[in-house]
Amino acid sequence: YLKAIAIMLVITTHYDWIDKKQYVFTMFINMAVPIFLIVSGYNYAMSYDKKTDGTLKQMYKPKIIWAKLERIIIPALVASTVELILFKVRGLDFDWVNLYLNGGYGPGSYYVPLMVQLILMFPLIYIIMKVNPWYGLISIGIANLLYEYWVVWSQIEKSSYRLSIGRYLLLIAFGCYMYMYPQKKLKWWILAPAFLYGLY
């Protein structure tokens, strides 16, 4: 259900609205990708829990990784090839790297590279969260924050930043946490500051 809602939000936000800085966009509609990443963290944790013994060696088995990658890469290659044909037919210029490695052209093109990165690094997040949920969330949250500071300090290009999974690490870990520890409720003194920080 959350994925269905997020899909509708993605369609809504990519419409050519006059003003996307309104409260309804920043606080609700533009939350589609964060919702996807939380759900992905939950689903991947469930998948690894059922299909592996929870060790890095098992989770990084080529068979396990490729099973997840092919669900993303094959449709992306097909879509990029169709896009390539359309560019050729219309006589437009295109960049091979952008077309095949950066997810293609268009506002949602960054999602494919994000998912590939998620698949490759999720076992590490899973292990960190399994060892200790609280310290896992805190350490991954700090890593996420440090990454954001590094982005500002290094003045990385926006096009590169949008392709990086680094900005979503805490959301993925939170989805993982929700699956692994459904009985543990987050305390109000954790949720309230997080909510206020989100408003900021």
C-alpha positions, 0 to 999 in steps of 0.5 A: 500500500505504501508503495502504491501511494508513493507511486502516485506521489511520484507521478504527482511531483513530476507533473509541471506544477507552477510552484513546488515549494509549497508545504504540501510538496515539501512535506508530503508529495516529495516524500515518495522516494524516502518512502520507497527507501524505507520500504526497500530497507524493510523488504530487503531485510525480510528477503535476506532473513529468509534466503540467507543465514545472515552472514556477509559471505552468504549475502554476497553470494553471486547468486543472491546478489545477481537475483536482486540486480537482474530485477533492476538492471534488465528492465533498465537496459530495456528502457534505456535501449528504447530511449536510445532508439527514440533519440536516434529516430528523432535525430537528438544527441545523447550521452551513452554514460548518462543513458546506461549508467546514470539511469537515462534521462528524465527526473526519475532516472536516478532511481535505478543507480540508487537501487543498484547501490542499495543492493550492493551495500545492503548486506553491510547495513543489515549486519550493522543493524543486526548486531545492535539496533540502537547503535546501528541506527545511531552509527548509520545516522552519523554516517549519513550526516557526515556524508551530507557535510562532505557533500557541502564541503566538497561542493559535489555537483547536484547531478552526482549527489542525486545518484548517491545512496549516501543521502538515504542511508538512515532511511534504509536502516530505519526500514531494516530496523522496522523489520528486525525489531517490530516489537520495539517502539521508538520513544517519543523523545526520539521521534519528537526531535526527529520530527522537528529536524524534519520540519527544519 
